[in-house]
Every structure is written in C-alpha cells, then in structure tokens.
Amino acid sequence: MKITKQEILDTALDVFAEKGYDSTILKDISDRLNVTKSALYKHYESKEALWDALIDHVEQYYSENFGHMESIVIPNSMEELTELTLRQLRFTMHDETVRKVRKLLTMEQFRNERMKALATKHFYSDIVSIYTTIFRGMAERDLIQIANPELVAMEYTAPISVMLQAYDREPDRELEIHQKMQEHIHHFISVFGEKMK
C-alpha cells in the first residue's frame, strides 16, 4: 500500500498529539497507517526526521491559514475589528489541525527547545505582534486614540488566549466560552470606543 507524505504527517500529528514525542515510536505511526515501518523509512529516515518535517509542515499550515504579518488588513471600524477577531477565533477553535497542534505544543513546550520556541511564538508573540500592528494602524487612521499599541494588544488578546486554553481542556463548554470571548470583545470596544474620534 502506497502512502503519501501528507498522510504520514497527518497521522504523525494525531499520534504525537495523543502520546507526546517521547512516548511515540515509529511503529505507532505505521500501525495507525496500516503500513510497515520500512514504508515509513522510505519517506523519513527516523522519528526525529519525521518530527522535524511535521513541525515545518505545521508552521506552513499556520502561515497559510491563520495569516502572517504581511497579510494583515487594518480594520476600518470597531465592527470590523470584532468580525476579524471572531473569524480568527472560529478558525482556531474549530480547525482540527490547529487544535491538535495547540495540544502538542502545550505538552512538548517543556521538553523540546524547538517546541518551546514555537509555543511562545504561537501562544504569545505572533498574536501580540498581529494585534499591535492592527491597533497601531487604527490609531494612525484616528479610529482609536491609544498611547501604547503593544500594551493594548496584550490587554485585548490575553483574556482570549486564556479562554481558548479553557476551551481546549473542556470543549463541551464551547458555547459558554465563546459567549465570554464575545463579551470580552464588546467590553474592550465599549472602553476604547469612548476614545474614538
């Protein structure tokens, strides 16, 4: 039976997210794929090589689907800011690949240096950078008056990130958590909306 690299990467993500890196062996992945280990070796020479390829794949997936600094569109109103945020939240809450990656990053960030760096990047620095750029752009257009866009970005994104972690632990609370996220966004807008011209 022939398998593609994409099938291997998808299955590897499933297994690593369930068992963690240290507890996973290539046989776990080949068994899940219903192929021999030698079939995997035709694509990846070791678990480490497969792991590195998976991380590279995940980074590309994030960039293509979540966006990056070059693709940021500055909202023209608080309503557009709300729509942008909720669209990103729907994606990150419901995309199965992203959910598995978050679980994997959460587990491995204390055991693997590359995963630690990626956890910081995805859980903190990227999202703060994106919203710093958004708030700076809104301020430059006189849509909002703020002195420190980075601080405002942290104020905006940190509660959402905490609630997203709660959702990952307890997905059956999705409606409640999503409602709280919306309440936070509306509260933020009511506070900063007073500073709009």
C-alpha positions in Angstrom: 0.0 0.0 0.0 1.4 3.4 -1.0 1.2 6.3 1.4 1.9 9.9 0.8 3.9 12.3 2.9 0.8 14.2 3.7 -0.9 11.1 5.0 2.2 10.4 7.1 2.3 13.9 8.5 -1.4 14.0 9.3 -1.2 10.7 11.1 2.0 11.6 12.9 0.3 14.8 14.2 -2.6 12.6 15.5 -0.2 10.2 17.3 2.2 12.8 18.7 -0.7 14.9 20.0 -2.1 11.9 21.7 1.1 10.4 23.2 3.7 13.1 23.1 7.0 12.9 21.4 8.9 10.8 23.8 6.2 8.1 24.2 5.7 7.8 20.4 7.6 5.3 18.3 7.5 4.9 14.6 5.6 1.7 14.9 2.7 3.6 16.5 2.5 5.7 13.4 3.0 2.9 10.9 0.3 0.8 12.7 -2.1 3.7 12.5 -1.4 4.0 8.8 -1.6 0.2 8.4 1.8 0.0 6.7 5.2 -1.4 7.7 7.9 0.7 9.4 10.0 0.2 6.3 7.3 2.0 4.3 7.8 5.0 6.6 11.6 4.8 6.3 11.2 5.4 2.5 9.9 8.9 3.4 11.7 9.6 6.7 14.9 8.1 8.0 14.0 8.4 11.7 11.4 9.6 14.2 13.5 12.8 14.5 13.4 13.5 10.8 9.6 12.9 10.8 9.2 15.2 13.8 11.2 18.0 12.1 9.2 17.6 8.9 5.9 17.8 10.9 7.0 21.0 12.6 7.9 22.6 9.3 4.5 21.5 7.9 2.7 22.9 10.9 4.4 26.3 10.5 3.5 26.4 6.8 -0.1 25.4 7.7 -0.4 28.2 10.3 1.0 30.8 7.9 -1.4 29.8 5.1 -4.5 29.5 7.2 -4.2 31.9 10.1 -2.3 34.7 8.4 1.0 36.5 8.9 2.3 40.0 9.3 2.3 40.7 5.6 -1.4 39.7 5.2 -2.8 41.9 8.0 -5.7 44.1 6.9 -6.3 47.0 9.3 -10.0 47.2 10.3 -11.8 50.5 9.4 -14.1 50.3 12.4 -14.6 48.6 15.7 -17.2 46.4 14.0 -14.6 45.2 11.5 -12.2 44.6 14.4 -14.9 42.4 16.0 -15.5 40.5 12.8 -11.8 39.9 12.3 -11.3 38.6 15.8 -14.3 36.3 15.7 -13.3 34.9 12.3 -9.8 34.1 13.7 -11.4 32.5 16.8 -13.7 30.4 14.7 -10.8 29.1 12.8 -8.5 28.4 15.7 -11.3 26.8 17.8 -12.6 24.5 15.0 -9.8 23.7 12.7 -8.7 20.2 13.8 -5.1 20.6 12.7 -4.7 23.8 14.7 -6.4 22.2 17.8 -4.0 19.2 17.6 -1.0 21.4 17.2 -2.0 23.5 20.2 -2.3 20.3 22.3 1.1 19.1 21.0 2.7 22.5 21.7 1.2 22.5 25.2 2.6 19.1 26.0 6.0 19.4 24.5 6.9 23.0 25.3 8.7 21.9 28.5 10.6 19.0 26.9 11.7 20.3 23.5 13.5 23.5 22.7 12.0 23.9 19.3 8.5 23.3 20.6 9.2 25.8 23.4 10.1 28.5 20.9 7.0 27.6 18.8 4.7 27.7 21.8 6.0 31.2 22.7 5.6 32.2 19.0 2.0 30.9 18.6 0.6 31.4 22.1 2.1 34.9 22.6 4.4 36.8 20.4 2.7 36.3 17.0 -0.7 37.2 18.2 0.5 40.2 20.1 2.5 41.4 17.1 -0.5 41.0 14.8 -2.8 43.0 17.1 -0.1 45.6 17.9 0.1 46.2 14.1 -3.8 46.4 13.9 -4.1 48.8 16.8 -1.2 51.0 15.6 -2.8 51.1 12.2 -6.2 52.0 13.7 -4.5 54.8 15.7 -2.8 56.1 12.7 -6.2 56.4 11.0 -7.6 58.2 14.0 -10.0 55.4 14.6 -8.8 55.0 18.2 -6.6 57.0 20.5 -4.1 54.9 22.3 -0.6 55.6 23.6 0.9 52.1 23.5 -0.5 49.7 20.8 1.5 46.8 22.1 0.1 47.1 25.6 -3.4 47.4 24.2 -2.8 44.3 22.1 -1.8 42.4 25.2 -4.9 43.6 27.1 -7.0 42.5 24.2 -5.6 39.1 23.4 -4.5 37.7 26.8 -8.1 37.1 28.1 -9.0 35.5 24.8 -5.9 33.2 24.9 -6.8 32.1 28.5 -10.4 31.3 27.4 -9.0 29.4 24.4 -6.9 27.2 26.7 -10.1 26.6 28.8 -11.9 25.5 25.6 -9.1 23.1 24.7 -9.4 21.5 28.1 -13.2 21.5 28.1 -14.6 21.6 24.6 -18.1 20.8 25.8 -18.1 24.3 27.3 -17.7 25.8 23.8 -20.9 27.9 23.8 -20.2 29.4 27.3 -16.6 30.1 26.5 -17.4 31.6 23.1 -20.0 33.8 24.8 -17.4 35.0 27.3 -15.0 35.8 24.4 -17.7 37.9 22.7 -18.4 39.7 26.0 -14.7 40.5 26.4 -14.5 41.9 22.9 -17.6 44.0 23.4 -16.3 45.3 26.8 -13.0 46.2 25.2 -14.7 48.1 22.4 -17.0 49.9 24.9 -14.0 51.1 26.8 -11.8 52.0 23.9 -14.8 53.1 21.8 -15.0 56.1 24.1 -11.6 57.1 22.9 -12.6 57.1 19.3 -12.9 60.4 17.5 
